[in-house]
Amino acid sequence: MRIFISADLEGINGIVAPEDVEAVGAGYARSCLLMTEEANAVIDGAFAGGATEVVVCDSHNVSANISRELLDKRAQLVRGDTRRNSMVDGIEDGFDGLITLGYHAKFGTQNAILDHTFNPATIRDLRINGMSVGELGMNALFAAEKGVPLIMATGDAALAAEANTFCADVETVVVKYAQGRFCARCLPREQTQKMLRDTAEKAVRLARQKKPVRVPQNPRMEITFQHVNEADGAMRVPGTERLDAMTVAVSAKNMDELMALRQIVFGAGAEFYNPLF
Ligand SMILES: [Zn+2]
């Protein structure tokens, strides 16, 4: 039983503000410890539920957040940037379940801590075959194509709602309740630890009964950028189509190809981003 944990930072308990998640922020170092603590609770539960191998994929910013010294010694760690498959790099090797730890709701969600979709400065919305998806949706669809079901998702209440809408079969853990974009009522840490451990144990035990979400065939991705400029930049990628001033579409033969195309189109758009205007 091989379990893949894709770990982000914004949805970890106690984390509420930009200075908690940016490397230059005053709260960042402490946030890395909280992230490691939650990862360890999920790892412990996963092994208790029957996992024989657990891989944790550090996936926030440049993917060097989790403490290498404090991570559960039974788990393997994917650390470091420039990866083909972004937040789920390595899942293509074959796993029995995907757990998203500390994810956040997609951009534009009300009462959701640090809501964004990959890049808050440049990306407003992402749709795959007409369905609006955030990071959770994009990665879960990619995993599903590889035969790996999303079995558990953790974060604030808005993230849990997004996960349940997207995939009815997923176990969720709510660690905090957002009261705006940068403020949340956070549950006691020890209570959160127990919920994460117990739910991971249950999710892994039931992993083989959980079905991957339906994989879109010939996926077409529509990207609405935050500014016209980024859409202009994205149009330099061959095969892109302009739908309106801020929206660019791109088609792929499957999710695997779309995963790579998404990053290329986002990158081309971001090159035209101007922080002054
Ligand atoms: Zn993040």
Boltz pocket constraint, residues with backbone or C-beta under 6 A from the ligand:
constraints:
  - pocket:
      binder: B
      contacts: [[A, 8], [A, 9], [A, 10], [A, 59], [A, 60], [A, 61]]
      max_distance: 6.0
